[in-house]
Amino acid sequence: MSRLLLLALAIGFMTACKSKPKQAVTEEEQVLSYPDFRRLFPVAPLTYRWDADSLNRRLPDSTALKAKVVKQFLPDTLAKGVFAAAEKPKFFPLGVIQPATEKFDIVLVEGSARSGDAAWMLLYSKTGEFLGRHLVARNKGGKRMGFTIDKKLNIKVTTETGAKSTREDVYAASSDGSLALILTNSNEPVDGLYNPIDTLPRKHKFSGNYWSGDNIVSIRDGETPKEFLFFIHFSRDKGACTGELDGTGRFTSATTGQFRDKQSACIMDFKFSSGRVTIRETGCGAYRDIKCMFEGTFVRKKK
């Protein structure tokens, strides 16, 4: 065989090796972009409504979000405190709202497991950064939750307890993913106390209920270890002065925390000690009567 023929065969072999196609990436290995994720959700109309009865409608398993999508885009703690730790709920895309006038998108997700169903409102930045999650629909025991988002993006969460008690909380979403309570309507008995965060997890060492007479400071676990949820209710001077405030605070040290309201000048300081919490406010008059302030020391009671 001539040298020229051998050389031609060698060049042909090397060319064939270089042109060998790369192995295709499997579906499970693909990384979705945020626009890809968003396209998995139907565009939700405004006004949008999803109530406790809507949760009873069985969604086809074929429409559930795939495991890789859940892992990439949904927070690990989404089902925390809603489903049992051993349960593996399926998540379904309900809808997406993309307000042109806001810096965030609203993604609506339903979770389903043997113990029940729930729905969340998730907020993402326009570039896909996860901002926050909020439980907005649930049907468990004697308590039913549902929500409505109107054309002005006001979010109304309706909680029904039993056959006669109904509470409506109206929120406005902020660009950081938080919700600000702007209105509450309720037909609950005036001598009763509705704690909107009562059923949320309380694993942090400071989470619990702190009392002073009939007044309460309720602390629950936050989205991250640096955050905490709180609810304050007081009634003083035989009901002549009342106030309620709830929101998300941040720990500023090992024993102190602070809440800064984005809708007003309200600042609330928390100081935790052994079995106690002391609160002090600055400029929170929008949430109480004028003759009293959010302040005092509250003693923790056992669960």
FENUR-V602044 format. One record per pair of residues at least 12 apart in sequence whose C-alpha atoms are under 8 Angstrom apart, sorted by the first residue. I is the first residue (numbers start at 0). J is the second residue. Records with the same first field share a line. If there is no record, write none. Layout:
I=J ; J
//
This chain:
27=67
31=68
33=126 ; 127
34=127
36=68 ; 72
37=95 ; 106
39=92
40=92 ; 93 ; 94 ; 95 ; 106
41=92 ; 93 ; 94 ; 95
42=94 ; 95 ; 96
43=93 ; 94 ; 95 ; 96
44=96
45=148 ; 149 ; 150
46=147 ; 148 ; 149 ; 150
47=147 ; 148 ; 149
48=145 ; 146 ; 147 ; 148
49=136 ; 145 ; 146 ; 147
50=136 ; 137 ; 144 ; 145 ; 146
51=136 ; 137 ; 138 ; 143 ; 144 ; 145
52=138
54=116 ; 117 ; 118 ; 136 ; 137 ; 138
55=116
58=91
62=91 ; 92
63=89 ; 90 ; 91 ; 92
64=89 ; 90 ; 91 ; 92
69=90
72=129
74=129
76=222
77=132
78=110
79=200
80=199 ; 200
81=117
82=112 ; 114 ; 115
83=114
86=112 ; 113
87=112
88=110 ; 111 ; 112
89=110 ; 111 ; 112
90=108 ; 109 ; 110 ; 111
91=108 ; 109 ; 110
92=107 ; 108 ; 109
93=106 ; 107 ; 108 ; 109
94=106 ; 107 ; 108
95=107
101=174
102=124 ; 125 ; 174
103=122 ; 123 ; 124 ; 125 ; 174 ; 176
104=122 ; 123 ; 124 ; 125
105=120 ; 121 ; 122 ; 123
106=120 ; 121 ; 122 ; 123
107=119 ; 120 ; 121
108=120 ; 121
115=138 ; 139
116=137 ; 138
117=134 ; 135 ; 136 ; 137 ; 138
118=134 ; 135 ; 136 ; 137
119=132 ; 133 ; 134 ; 135 ; 136
120=132 ; 133 ; 134 ; 135
121=133
122=176
123=176
124=174
130=175 ; 176 ; 177
131=175 ; 176 ; 177
132=176
135=156
136=156
141=159 ; 160 ; 161
142=158 ; 159 ; 160 ; 161
143=158 ; 159 ; 160
144=156 ; 157 ; 158 ; 159
145=157 ; 158
152=171 ; 172
153=169 ; 170 ; 171 ; 172
154=169 ; 170 ; 171 ; 172
155=167 ; 168 ; 169 ; 170
156=168 ; 169
164=185 ; 186 ; 187 ; 188
165=185 ; 186 ; 187
166=183 ; 184 ; 185 ; 186 ; 187
167=183 ; 184 ; 185
168=180 ; 181 ; 182 ; 183 ; 184
169=181 ; 182 ; 183
170=182
179=246 ; 261 ; 262
180=245
194=230
195=230
196=217 ; 219 ; 228 ; 229 ; 230
197=217 ; 219
199=219 ; 220
200=219 ; 220
201=218 ; 219 ; 220
202=219 ; 220
203=219 ; 220
205=218 ; 271
206=218 ; 219 ; 220
207=219 ; 299 ; 300 ; 301 ; 302
208=299 ; 300 ; 301 ; 302
209=275 ; 276 ; 297 ; 298 ; 299 ; 300
210=297 ; 298 ; 299 ; 300
211=296 ; 297 ; 298
213=233 ; 234
214=231 ; 232 ; 233 ; 234
215=230 ; 231 ; 232 ; 233 ; 297
216=229 ; 230 ; 231 ; 232 ; 297
217=229 ; 230 ; 231
218=230
221=247
225=249 ; 250
226=247 ; 248 ; 249 ; 250
227=247 ; 248 ; 249 ; 250
228=245 ; 246 ; 247 ; 248
229=245 ; 246 ; 247 ; 248
230=243 ; 244 ; 245 ; 246
231=243 ; 244 ; 245
232=244
235=291
240=287 ; 288 ; 289 ; 290 ; 291
241=287 ; 288 ; 291
242=286 ; 287 ; 288 ; 293
243=286 ; 287
244=286
246=258
254=270 ; 271 ; 272
255=268 ; 269 ; 270 ; 271
256=268 ; 269 ; 270
257=269
263=283 ; 285
264=281 ; 282 ; 283
265=280 ; 281 ; 282 ; 283 ; 284
266=280 ; 281 ; 282 ; 283
267=279 ; 280 ; 281 ; 283
268=280
274=298 ; 299
275=296 ; 297 ; 298 ; 299
276=296 ; 297 ; 298 ; 299
277=294 ; 295 ; 296 ; 297
278=293 ; 294 ; 295 ; 296
279=293 ; 294 ; 295
280=292 ; 293 ; 294
//
